[in-house]
């Protein structure tokens, strides 16, 4: 289960002696946003505009610095899940020329039917399949009266080999930030075993500004029992799905 989902939604470093790093056209204070869990090579990839994907052993490997933009509440909710399977994915993008990035990502994330057909590579079977062969909005509501525009979408997905996935999706955004959260509302089964109980799988994408750069951070995890004869298979399947979904969202932005 360590290599799957979401959608939703996988992201991020090592201690660096310099307070700011230069690579290509990106000049970014890595240490302000990320901690020492991100390796030097991962830092360099970020500064080259690449997407960095990381499989984590536990929440102590999270690379996002919680002191940035009051992220404690966001991270604590995820940490309290106590996920046994977890992955994160990160990208940085210059604000200049991408001022409407929040609007673009909001459109991608709330277009649930477009999730259908996201290409997913099955390592076990060694072929390409759909991440979701079905993706529907069951009901939705929105509220634009507060400081954040809020969208709530009850959604249905069909995802092999797990079958039916029912989720509550929430998107909060304004011009400066976006928060996306996807939580399963029903048990998820694998080969007739309940591998994830309801509300025990969370995928999150958080987008915010740090000086002249947008930070795109995704993390997904599940609190699920380890089943000896299925553990490795489920782990690979779960983590890879997290990576696939977040990579789909971040890549759809193109070379912005």
C-alpha positions in Angstrom: 0.0 0.0 0.0 3.1 2.1 0.1 3.1 2.7 -3.6 -0.5 3.9 -4.4 -3.4 6.2 -4.8 -5.0 9.3 -5.4 -4.9 10.9 -6.4 -5.0 12.2 -5.6 -2.3 12.8 -4.9 4.0 11.9 -3.6 6.8 14.8 -2.6 10.4 16.1 -1.0 15.8 17.2 1.3 19.6 17.2 3.0 21.4 19.9 4.9 23.0 22.4 2.6 25.8 24.8 3.5 24.5 27.6 1.3 21.4 29.5 2.2 20.4 29.9 -1.4 21.1 27.7 -4.5 21.5 28.6 -8.1 20.7 26.2 -11.0 19.7 27.1 -14.5 17.3 30.0 -14.2 16.0 29.0 -10.7 17.3 30.9 -7.7 15.6 29.6 -4.6 16.2 29.5 -0.8 15.7 25.7 -0.4 16.3 25.7 3.3 13.4 28.1 4.0 10.8 25.6 2.8 12.4 22.2 3.1 14.4 20.4 5.8 17.4 18.1 5.7 15.4 15.1 4.5 15.7 16.3 0.9 19.0 15.1 -0.7 21.4 17.3 -2.5 20.5 15.6 -5.8 16.8 16.1 -5.1 17.5 19.8 -4.5 19.3 20.1 -7.7 16.4 18.4 -9.6 13.9 20.9 -8.1 16.1 23.8 -9.2 16.2 22.4 -12.7 12.4 22.5 -12.8 12.0 18.7 -12.4 9.4 16.9 -10.4 10.8 15.1 -7.3 9.1 12.0 -6.1 10.0 10.3 -2.8 8.8 7.1 -1.1 9.0 7.6 2.7 9.5 5.1 5.5 7.4 7.2 7.9 6.3 10.7 8.7 9.7 11.6 10.1 11.0 11.6 6.5 8.7 14.4 5.4 10.8 17.1 3.8 8.4 20.1 4.1 9.4 22.5 6.8 6.3 23.0 9.0 7.3 26.5 10.0 6.7 27.8 6.4 3.4 29.5 6.0 2.0 28.0 9.2 1.9 24.5 7.8 1.7 22.8 11.2 -2.1 22.2 11.0 -1.8 20.8 7.5 1.1 18.4 8.4 -0.3 17.5 11.8 -3.5 16.1 10.3 -1.5 13.9 8.1 0.9 12.8 10.8 -2.1 12.0 13.1 -3.2 9.5 10.4 -0.1 7.5 11.3 0.3 6.2 7.8 2.0 2.9 7.2 2.4 3.7 3.5 3.4 7.2 2.4 4.9 9.1 -0.5 5.5 12.8 -1.4 6.1 14.7 -4.6 7.3 18.3 -5.2 7.9 20.8 -7.9 8.8 24.5 -7.8 7.7 27.0 -10.5 8.6 30.7 -10.9 5.8 33.0 -10.1 6.8 35.4 -12.9 4.7 34.4 -16.0 2.7 32.0 -13.9 0.6 34.3 -11.8 -2.6 32.4 -12.6 -1.1 29.0 -11.5 -3.7 28.6 -8.7 -6.5 28.9 -11.1 -5.0 26.3 -13.5 -4.5 23.8 -10.8 -7.9 24.3 -9.3 -9.4 23.6 -12.7 -7.4 20.4 -13.0 -8.2 19.1 -9.6 -12.0 19.8 -9.7 -12.4 18.3 -13.1 -13.0 14.8 -11.7 -14.2 13.1 -14.9 -10.8 14.0 -16.5 -9.2 11.6 -14.0 -10.6 8.8 -16.0 -7.9 7.3 -18.2 -4.8 8.7 -16.4 -2.1 6.3 -17.6 -0.6 4.0 -14.9 2.2 1.6 -15.3 1.7 -1.7 -13.5 5.2 -2.9 -12.3 3.8 -6.4 -11.4 2.2 -7.0 -14.8 4.6 -4.8 -16.8 2.0 -3.0 -18.9 0.0 0.3 -19.0 -3.5 0.5 -17.6 -5.9 3.3 -16.5 -5.3 4.6 -13.0 -9.0 5.1 -12.9 -11.3 3.4 -15.4 -14.3 5.4 -13.9 -14.3 8.9 -12.4 -17.6 10.6 -11.5 -18.9 13.5 -9.3 -21.8 12.2 -7.2 -22.6 15.6 -5.7 -20.9 18.9 -5.2 -21.2 22.2 -3.4 -19.2 25.5 -3.3 -18.9 28.5 -1.1 -17.1 31.7 -2.2 -18.2 33.9 0.7 -15.1 33.4 2.9 -11.4 34.2 2.6 -11.0 31.0 0.6 -13.2 29.7 -2.2 -14.3 26.2 -1.2 -15.4 23.3 -3.3 -16.6 20.0 -1.9 -17.1 17.1 -4.2 -18.3 13.6 -3.3 -16.7 11.4 -5.9 -16.7 7.8 -7.2 -13.7 6.1 -8.8 -13.1 2.6 -10.1 -9.4 1.6 -9.6 -8.1 -1.9 -10.3 -7.2 -4.0 -8.3 -9.0 -2.1 -5.4 -12.4 -1.7 -7.1 -14.8 0.9 -6.0 -13.4 4.0 -4.3 -15.7 6.6 -2.8 -14.1 9.9 -1.7 -14.7 13.3 -0.2 -12.7 15.9 -2.0 -12.2 19.4 -0.7 -10.4 22.3 -2.5 -9.7 25.6 -0.8 -8.0 28.4 -2.7 -7.4 32.1 -3.1 -4.9 33.9 -5.2 -2.0 33.0 -2.9 -2.6 29.3 -2.1 -4.5 26.1 -2.8 -5.3 23.2 -0.6 -6.6 19.9 -2.0 -7.6 16.9 0.2 -9.0 13.6 -0.9 -10.2 11.1 1.8 -11.8 7.7 1.3 -15.3 7.4 2.7 -15.7 3.7 2.4 -13.5 0.7 3.1 -11.1 -0.2 0.3 -10.6 -3.9 -0.5 -7.9 -5.9 -2.2 -8.5 -9.6 -3.1 -11.6 -9.5 -0.8 -9.4 -8.3 2.1 -10.2 -4.9 3.7 -6.8 -3.2 3.2 -7.8 0.3 4.1 -10.7 1.3 6.4 -12.8 4.4 5.6 -11.1 7.8 6.3 -7.7 6.1 6.6 -6.3 7.1 3.3 -5.5 10.8 2.6 -4.1 12.5 -0.5 -3.2 16.1 -0.3 -1.8 18.8 -2.6 -0.7 22.1 -1.2 0.4 25.0 -3.4 1.8 28.2 -1.9 4.2 31.0 -2.6 7.7 31.4 -1.2 9.1 34.7 -2.4 9.3 34.5 -6.2 8.4 30.8 -6.5 5.3 28.6 -6.3 5.8 25.5 -4.2 3.7 22.5 -5.4 3.7 19.9 -2.6 1.8 16.6 -2.7 1.7 13.9 -0.1 -0.4 10.7 0.1 -0.6 8.0 2.7 -2.7 5.3 4.3 -3.0 3.8 7.7 -3.4 0.1 6.7 -2.5 -3.2 8.2 0.4 -5.0 6.7 -0.7 -8.4 5.3 2.4 -10.7 5.0 1.5 -12.4 1.8 0.2 -9.2 0.1 2.3 -6.5 1.7 4.9 -5.9 -1.0 2.3 -6.0 -3.8 0.0 -3.6 -2.1 2.8 -1.3 -1.1 4.1 -1.0 -4.7 0.5 -0.5 -6.0 -0.4 2.1 -3.5 2.8 4.2 -3.7 2.9 4.1 -7.4 -0.7 5.4 -7.6 0.1 8.3 -5.4 3.1 9.2 -7.6 1.0 8.7 -10.8 -1.8 11.1 -9.7 0.4 13.9 -8.4 2.7 13.6 -11.4 -0.3 13.8 -13.6 -1.4 17.1 -12.0 2.1 18.7 -11.9 3.0 17.5 -15.4 -0.3 18.8 -16.9 1.0 22.3 -16.1 3.6 21.8 -18.8 6.8 23.7 -18.9 5.5 26.7 -17.2 
